[in-house]
Every structure is written in structure tokens, then in C-alpha cells.
């Protein structure tokens, strides 16, 4: 799996979906999955056969956030990796042979457009400052890892 962290360096007061708030802080794009626990995360998804990490990151961003949002990748290789096991009930329910995931993170800088979730795979989004992440990310392992790499 790859994950893309889109960052906007300029903004103004408003909702967490606004790209024009907090003019002095970087904002990071988080998306919400339609589930109860650990719903908020950076956009992410699997790699298709033959794809590079960069191609997969940009494709997944488009799939989860729509074609309107444009970013410039800042990394060619993953900045860091997060591995976790799926809950047993998830594996049983999905009848999956996969027991977990390995997510490799790449940074991206926002160029233009806005996140437009499809309402099924992604149901919400927020542009968050480092200080707002605690209100959305409750998995301590994920939060501690990403906070090492954001400003």
C-alpha cells in the first residue's frame, strides 16, 4: 500500500475542509473511511502490478479524492513505513487471505483543486494542522509514527 500526504502551506479561518485557513501552518490531508474505529488516515491504497510507488500513490489519491486535486510528489521512495495486522473479525468478515497491511508513505505538495470523496470508500476529509491531528487520529501507534514526519 502507498499513502500520500498532501500538504498546503497557505490558508485562512474556516472549516477543516477549507484550504484557506491557518495561514501560517502546513495543512495535511486526511480522509475518513466509513468505519467506526481508526477511520481517519492519509489517503492510501494498494499497488497494481507493474506500477511504481509514485504511480500508485497518485492513482490512489485520485481514486479516493477525485480528479480535481493536483499534487506534486516530493519523494520518489517511501519516507517511512507502517505495518499492522487486521482485526480477526475483519479477516473473517472479508474472507480474506490477507492478515495485515504494510503502508509506505510518500509526501506530496498540494498544487490545486480540492478533495472530493466518493461517499462510499471515503466519506469525509479534513485539512489538518499538526495540532489538530489529536482530534481525529486515535490509534497511538499510527499517530506517533506520522507525528515524527510532519511539521
Secondary structure as UniProt FT lines:
FT   STRAND          2..8
FT   TURN            16..17
FT   TURN            23..24
FT   STRAND          27..32
FT   STRAND          40..41
FT   STRAND          43..45
FT   TURN            49..50
FT   HELIX           53..65
FT   STRAND          70..73
FT   STRAND          80..85
FT   HELIX           88..94
FT   STRAND          100..112
FT   STRAND          124..128
FT   HELIX           130..135
FT   HELIX           140..147
FT   TURN            148..149
//
